Amino acid sequence: MGGAIRDAISHQLGTPRTDVTGDWDIASSATPDQVTRLFRRVVPSGIRHGTVTVILPTQSVEVTTLRGEQGYSDGRHPDNVVFVTDIVQDLARRDFTINAIAYDPIANHLIDPFGGIDDLVSRCLRAVGDPRERFSEDGLRVLRAARFAATLDVEIETHTRSAIRYSLDSYRKVSAERIRDEWTKALLAPLASRAFNIMLAEGMLGITAPELIDMNGCVQNRHHRYDVWEHTLRTVDGITHKSLRLRLAALLHDVGKPVVRDVSPKTGDYVFHDHEIQGSRLADAIMRRLKFPNNLRDPVVALVRHHIVVYTASWTDSAIRRWINRVTQDLLWDVLELARADIAAKGYEVQLQIQSLDELEQRVKSVFASNQAFTVGDLAVSGKELIEELGLTPGPIIGSLLRSLLDEVMEAPEHNERERLLDRARELLKSSVSDAADLTSKSLRD
């Protein structure tokens, strides 16, 4: 029952969908005690809500007793669960009709008391029964409606959608982790913009990420056809790879624009100086609020920080190497893809800028092919060798020397030879000691 049945029917109907679930909900009129007596190994995984897990030789299966629910004081969990024997009563507590379909494998027929199959055919997302009641039971359901609109390519039925704004108090009770998970699923839909436009229009976005609200209606300059919000969603949809970090970076890449927008005294047009810096700070705050893990938040914030690529053919190979070092090799290709989607979503002056990025990509590949140094780890000498050969003790001076050597190797890759770098390190060390002595002498004279 539930999503797996929905997806199986959608497949037969030829309905495109991206929110495919492999999880099958097994429901039975048998109570947890009865299920426990029927099988050798049973774990009471969710006994409070009538769920036990049956451990089989090749898999584990969750079995839930048919139930009705009463009271949702926390906007998430039922205050009381009542076991029932009628499948229709169980389906009546589901969120949407397309998720309230069951299959009886013994009788080999579908049970569809609320017209879910017809709604799948017509691509309609309709709440089971009174939408306000369904949404008040679990505040996340309004966000699931927005997500399903994108992932299942459905339209939210009028009365169901109009109930969303009346249910925002329940939505405010939803944990950050559950909202994050819905965002994740929505962002991976081909047209994630559908979900986020609904979140904006129905008030959910203002509760979850109010920093994004000012993007809507924030007019840009003559280089942009769309306001910041429309441009942003076009950028998100323009990310063709199924990459969560790229989609998140696209969603947040211009969040700093409304904050820094100003009017140029020279042109009289809008300018957005340092919006990538402000945007990276806001992106970090939003992702922390939604409890995204560090290993996702850090690269997304970095992508927002580096999403502007202003390449010209006048860049030297040294400039290419320094740019690679700044954006890092780990994020390099994502930066280029984000920049392409960003440019394509401007609506004006696109082709020449895309060609410029293509040229930059080719030059980057050429630099990589020459096996040049981009980080201190690529140097022909290590920190340990500096300590041993120069008689130094571990400390900040080692990192300072390595960074200086890397700067010089970026200008002249042919200098990346062990003995040459050791000689240069000795010169730098002697120079630093001499400078320190001069400063001390001057201080004593003064």
Buried (B, 14 or more C-beta within 10 A) or exposed (E): BBBBBBBBBBEEEEBEBBBBEEEBBBBBEBBBEEBBEEBEEBBEBEEEBBBBBBEEEEEEEBBBBBBBBEEBEEBBBBEEBEBBEEBEBBBBBBBBBBBBBBBEEEEEEBBBBBBBBEBBEEBBBBBBBEBBEBBBBBBBBBBBBBBBBBBBBBBBBEEBBEBBEEBBEBBEBBEEEBBBBBBBBBBBBBBBBBBBBBBBBBBBBEBBBEBBBBBBEBEBBEEBBBBBBBBBBBBBBBBEEEBBBBBBBBBBBBBBBBBBBEEEEEEEEBBBEEBBEBBBBBBBBBBEBBBBEEEBBBBBBBBBBBBBBEBEEEBEBBBBBBBBBEBBEEBBBBBBBBBBBBBBBBBEEBEEBBEBBEBBBEBBEEBBEEEBBBEBEBBBBBBEBBBEBBEBEEEEBBEEBBEBBBEBBBEEBEBBBEEBBBEBBBEBBEEBEEEEEEEEEEEEEE
